[in-house]
């Protein structure tokens, strides 16, 4: 049951997030202490703490023991705790997502892609290369490999405004269950730096992800190259 107190903490969280997004609370700034926030916003300490906890979970702020709470970097945040598309992530942060399709082909995959997608030697995959943008600024170079068997004629459905997640779920009636993700930091390869408008060797976050349907079969494998200075991956992890 949602109580009035729950709505209050969400309203306060939205206000704090707005302060950060509008640079009222600037990157690196120390937030006022809890007692001052309680006085300024006329709420309880529990409401303040719940709002700050949610901001911390989503990467907007971080806490230093004995010092206080500080505004985190204004990088885009990629949650590692749920399976969301690039477009969903960007819209959640108030940014406008878009894509440029650089290549779309049907081909025989190499052994590495075969292993990830668990496909037979005579099966083909769609290779989709896209430049992902937010507010028309490059964020990520993405190469996706999608099973033709599960998504026949996919090439006829994809355009610059396409949400692949929407196609999977609404056109092919596939239920996405979970994804296995692998992250590593490296220098940007030359073939991607031009599209991302960064120098060769600039820091990037390379993500590899295999996404599975509800029958535990792999649907697609994607390699994404995120501009390191514009992105931050975060997760909220309970202690088991």
N, C-alpha and C positions, 0 to 999 in steps of 0.2 A: 504494500500500500504506500503510495507517494504522499508525503505529508507536506504541510505548508513550509516546514523547515527545509525540506528537500528542495522545493522550488526556490527558496531564498538562497541556498548555497549555489544553485545553478545560475541564478541571476547574478550573483556576486562573481562567480567564475567567469561568466561572459563579460562582465564589466572589467575585470582584471585583464582578461585576454584582449579586450578592446584597447586598454591602456598600452599593452605591449605592441599590438599590431599598428597602432597609430603613433608609436614612438613617444608617447607620454611617459612611459617607463622604458628607458632606453637600454640597449644591450649593455650588460655589465653593471647596471645600476643595482644598488641594494634597496630592496623593498622596505617600506616603513615597518617597524616592529609590530607584532600582533596587537598589542594594547592600543597602538595608535590607529591601526586599521579598524579595530573594534569601535573606537570612539568616532572615527571619521564616517563609518558606514552604519553605525548604530545596530550592530549585530553581535552575536555571541562569539566567544573564542572558538567553539566547536564549528560554527559556520565558516569562520575565517580559515581554520585549519583544513576543513574539507575542501574549500575552494583552492587553497594553495597546494594541497596534495594532488588534486586533479591537474593543476597546471604543471606540477613536477612530473607526474606520470606521463604527460603528453610532451614533455621536453621544453616547455616555455620558461621554466625557472629551475634553479637547482639550489640545494641547501648546503651550507657549510656549518658543521657543528661548532657551536660557540660563537658564530659570527652572524648568521642570518640567512635570508633568502635573496637570491640574485637573479636578474633577468638573463636568460640564456641567449645564445647566438640566434639571430633571426634567419637561420637556414630553414629550408623546407624540411619538414619532419616526415619520415616514413615509418609508420608503426609496424613493428615486427610481431605484434600480438594478434593480428587479424589479417585475413586474406582480402586485400582491397586492390582495386585497379589504380593505375596512375591518375586517371581522371577523377576517381572518387577521392583520392588523397588530396589532389589539388583543389577541388571544389570545397572540400572540408576546411581547407585553410583560406578560403575566400579568393582563390586564384582561378583564372580562366585557362583550362587545359586545351591544347590543340596538338595536332600531329602533322608531320610531313612524311608521306610514304616515299621511301628512297628505293625500295625494291620489293617486289612481290612475285614469287616464282614457285613452281611445283617441281621438286627435285628429289633425287635419291640422297638420303642423308648419309653422313659419314658414320663411322662406327661409334663415336662418342654420343651423337644424337640418338642413334639406334638404341644404345644402352639406356639412356635416360628415358626414352619413350617406350622401351620394351617392345619394339616392332620387328617384324620379319624382314628378311633381306630384300624382298620384292615390293615392300611398301614404300610409298612416297610421303613426303611431308611438304607442307607449305612453309616457305621461308619468308618472313615478313620483317623488313628492316624499316624502322621508323625513328624519326627525330621527335622526341617528346618535348613540348614547350609549355611554359606557364607564363601567362601574360605576354606571349610572343617572344619570350626569352628561352634559349635552349637550356634544358635541364638534364637530358638523358638521351643517349643513343641506345636503341633497343633492337635486338635481333630475336625474333620468336620463331620457333619451329612447332607446327601444329599438325597433328595426325590427320592425313587426308581421309582415312577410313572413318574417323569419328566426325569429321567436318567436311564432307564432300562439297565441292563447288564453293569453297570459302572465298576464293579469289573474286567471285562475282558479288560478294557482299561487303568487301572491305573498301573503304574510302578514307579520306583525311579526317572525317568527322566520326568515324566508326569507333564504338566501344566494343572491343573483342569480347569482353565479359558479357555484354548484353547479347551479342550474337550467340555465344555459347549457350547461354541460359534461356534466351527467348526463341531463337530460331531453331537451334538443335535440341532444345529441351534437355540440356546437360546440367546436372547439379554439381557445382564445384564444391569439393569437400575440404581439402587442405593443400598446402604447398610446403615443400622442403626447400629451404633457402640457404645459400652459401654466400658469404661476404668476404671480400679481400680488398686491400688497398694496393694500388699500383699506379704507375705513370700512364698517362693517356697515350694509346697507340696513335701513330701518325694518321691512319686512315679514318679515325674518328675525330681528331682534334679540329679539323677544318669545319666540320658540321657543328661542333659544340662551341666554336669560336674561342678556343683556348689553345695554348701552345702545346706542342708535342711534349710529353713527359710531365705535364701538369697533373697534380693529384686528382685521382678519380676513385670512386668506390665501385668496384665491379661486383655485381650481384648475379648469381646463377640461381634459377628457381625452377623446380618441376612441380606442376600443379596437377592434382589428381581429382577424378570424379568420385561420386559417392560409392562406386563399385571398386574403388581403390586402384583404378587403372589410370596411368598417366595420360593426360590430354595434350599438354604442351610443355615445352622447355624454352626458357627465355634467358638470354644474357643481356644485362643492362649495364651501361657505363654512365654513372651519375657524376656530375661535376662536384668534386670534393668540397669546394668552397661554398656551394649553394645547397648542400644536402646534409642532413643528419639523420641517422637511423637510431631509433630508440625502442626500448621495450620495458614493460613493467612486469617484473618476474617475482612470483611468490617463492618463499623458501619452503622446500618440500621436506 
